[in-house]
Amino acid sequence: MVDVLVIGGGNAALCAALTAREAGATVLLLEAAPRAWRGGNSQHTRNLRCMHDAPQDVLVEAYPEDEFWQDLLKVTGGRTDETLARMVIRDSATCRPWMRRHGVHFQPPLSGALHVARTNAFFMGGGKALVNAYYRSAQALGVEVRYDTPVDRIETEAGRFVAAHSGAHRFEARACVVASGGFESNRDWLRQAWGQVDGAWVADNFLIRGTRFNQGVLLRQLIDAGADAIGEPTQAHMVAIDARAPLYDGGICTRIDCVSLGLVVNVHAQRFYDEGEDFWPKRYAIWGRLVAQQPQQTAYSIIDAKAVGRFMPPVFPGARAATLPELARQLGLDEGAFVQTVATYNAACRGGRFDHTVLDDCATAGLSPPKTHWARPLDTPPFQGYALRPGVTFTYLGLKVDARAAVHFGGRASANLYAAGEIMAGNVLGQGYTAGVGMSIGTTFGRIAGRVAAQAAQAGSSAPAEPMTSCETAHADA
C-alpha cells in the first residue's frame, strides 16, 4: 500500500505528488489520459499570477497582496472565501523558487501580453513545458505514474478514504489527493446545468478549451457520497473563442483578444455588453458566459484597421472587408441592422486620448450598453470580424475544502482525503476570473494537499494532521 495516492495529472496533481514525495511519502499518481495527452488543462496554460512587493526577475514593479485581493474580489463579485483566497495570494509570492527546483523556467511576457507584465510570471515553453518538467522531477524522485487509468469511484468510510477504483483495479492508500478537474468535458452534465432554449440544448454550442478527460466523474461520485459541494454549475472559466476552434484542446490560441478594441454584436447585429469595462486580462473570462446567454450562443467581434497590431492575433484569420455592408454579408448578419449598430456606436464615441495600456477617457455617451474605455469609431477600412462561441476552460462547482485542503463531509473535514486544483477552485472562484489565478490556486492547494496528505499517511490516518497556518503555508518554501 502506498502512502499517498494522487488522482489527476495536471499542475495541482503534480504539485501534490512532488510535495508528498519530498515529505518522505511513497506516492502513486493516476492519470486518466495517455502519456501523450498528460497534464490536463495545465498543458494549455502559460502563466501564474504572483503577488510581489518589489520587482522580481521576470516581474516588474510591485503587485502587493491587497491589490491582488481587490482584483480577485472585483472579478468574483465577492463570491470567494477570503481566508483561502489570501492563502493563495501569499503563497504565490514564494512558490517560484520551489517551481524552479523542479525544472520550471520563467520568461518575460511577449509584447501582446504587456497588461500582465506586472502581475503574472510566464512559463518558458508554456504549460506543456511546465508539465513535462514536473513529470521529469517526479520520475527522478521516485513517484510512480500510471497513464490511461481513469478512476471511476472512490471508496470511503465515514468520510475517510479507503481505496480508488479504476475498472477492475483497486488502489489502496493511507491518504489521497483528488485533483481530477471539473466537469467541463461532460456534455450531459453541461446540458443539465444550462438547460434548453427554444428546444435546443444551450451547451451543445459550447467548445472545450482544454482536455476531453475532465468528465467530473469523481466530483459527481463524491458529492453523491456525501461530500460537501461549493459553487454553482453554470459558473465557469468561460472565454469567447473563435467559433472555428476544435471541440477539445484548442487552448489559448483560439481566444479572440480584440474585444476591447472594437465592438461585439449578437446574431441580430445588436450590442449586448460594455466591451471596454476593464483591462482585458481581468474581463476576458466573462465573455464566454456573455456569449452563452445570446441567441444561438454566437456573437461577432468587430474591429477596424486601427486595432491591428494592438492585440495577440488569433490562429485563424478573421473575415475581412473594405466596407461594413460587405463584412455583414460575410458574417451572415443582417446588413441594415449591422450598419445601423455601427453607425449608432460611432456617433456615440466622444473622443479623448486613446491609450490601451490604461483605463483611458475614450468613452461613449448616450449609448446602451455603454463602452466606458477605448471607444473609437469604426471608420478605417479594412474591417474585420470574428465569429465567437463560448469556450469552457473549467467549471467552478466543486468540493468544499478548508485551509488544509481537506474534503468536507457533512461539515466535517476528512482525515485523509484532500482536493486540489480545479475540482476545488470554486472555494476561491465563485464567478469570474483574472488571468493566471487558476494556476495560483492549483499550485498552492496542490502543495498544501501533498504535504498534509503525507503527514496523515505517516500518522497512520488515525487523526487529522495538525493544521498549518496560512503564514506557514506561504513561507514553507521561501
C-alpha positions, 0 to 999 in steps of 0.5 A: 500500500502506498502512502499517498495516492494522487488522482489527476495529472495536471499542475495541482496533481503534480504539485501534490505528488512532488510535495508528498514525495519530498515529505518522505511519502511513497506516492502513486499518481493516476492519470486518466489520459495517455502519456501523450495527452498528460497534464490536463488543462495545465498543458494549455496554460502559460502563466501564474499570477504572483503577488510581489512587493518589489520587482522580481526577475521576470516581474516588474514593479510591485503587485502587493497582496491587497491589490491582488485581493481587490482584483480577485474580489472585483472579478468574483463579485465577492463570491470567494472565501477570503481566508483561502483566497489570501492563502493563495495570494501569499503563497504565490509570492514564494512558490517560484523558487520551489517551481524552479527546483523542479525544472520550471523556467520563467520568461518575460511576457511577449509584447501582446501580453504587456497588461500582465507584465506586472502581475503574472510570471510566464512559463518558458515553453508554456504549460506543456513545458511546465508539465513535462518538467514536473513529470521529469522531477517526479520520475527522478524522485521516485513517484510512480505514474500510471497513464490511461487509468481513469478512476471511476469511484472512490471508496470511503468510510465515514468520510475517510478514504479507503481505496480508488477504483479504476475498472477492475483495479483497486488502489489502496492508500493511507491518504489521497489527493483528488485533483481530477478537474471539473466537469467541463468535458461532460456534455450531459452534465453541461446540458443539465446545468444550462438547460434548453432554449427554444428546444435546443440544448444551450451547451451543445454550442459550447467548445472545450478549451482544454482536455476531453478527460475532465468528465467530473466523474469523481466530483459527481461520485463524491458529492453523491457520497456525501461530500460537501459541494461549493459553487454553482454549475453554470459558473465557469472559466468561460472565454469567447473563442473563435467559433472555428476552434476544435471541440477539445484542446484548442487552448489559448490560441483560439481566444479572440483578444480584440474585444476591447478594441472594437465592438461585439454584436449578437446574431441580430447585429445588436450590442449586448455588453460594455466591451471596454469595462476593464483591462482585458486580462481581468474581463476576458473570462466573462465573455464566454458566459456573455456569449452563452446567454445570446441567441444561438450562443454566437456573437461577432467581434468587430474591429477596424484597421486601427486595432491591428497590431494592438492585440495577440492575433488569433490562429485563424484569420478573421473575415475581412472587408473594405466596407461594413455592408460587405463584412455583414454579408460575410458574417451572415448578419443582417446588413441594415441592422449591422450598419445601423449598430455601427453607425449608432456606436460611432456617433456615440464615441466622444473622443479623448486620448486613446491609450490601451495600456490604461483605463483611458477617457475614450468613452461613449455617451448616450449609448446602451450598453455603454463602452466606458474605455477605448471607444473609437469609431469604426471608420478605417477600412479594412474591417474585420470580424470574428465569429465567437462561441463560448469556450469552457476552460473549467467549471467552478462547482466543486468540493468544499475544502478548508485551509488544509485542503481537506474534503468536507463531509457533512461539515466535517473535514476528512482525515485523509482525503484532500482536493486540489486544483480545479475540482476545488477552485470554486472555494476561491472562484465563485464567478469570474476570473483574472488571468493566471489565478487558476494556476495560483490556486492549483499550485498552492492547494496542490502543495498544501494537499501533498504535504498534509496528505503525507503527514496523515499517511505517516500518522497512520490516518488515525487523526487529522494532521495538525493544521498549518497556518496560512503564514506557514503555508506561504513561507514553507518554501521561501 
